[in-house]
């Protein structure tokens, strides 16, 4: 029974890859979207809730302000 389930999942995965339903991984993925001015992002600092920022606006110069780090280029 387990062999059949495994084969079924492999077939579904192969069909999704052939149909382009899964995201493309590789060098094109990094260029799919770039953070830019007027974007709103969330920065989570692990185990430091007081440094985590939600709804950070990327300024027109492409930077954002973070505590202890001052101005950071959003990239």
Secondary structure, 3 states (H helix, E strand, C coil): CHHHHHHHHHHHHHHHHHHCCCCCCCHHHHCCCCCCCCCEEEECCCCCHHHCEEEEECCCCCEEEECCCEEEECC
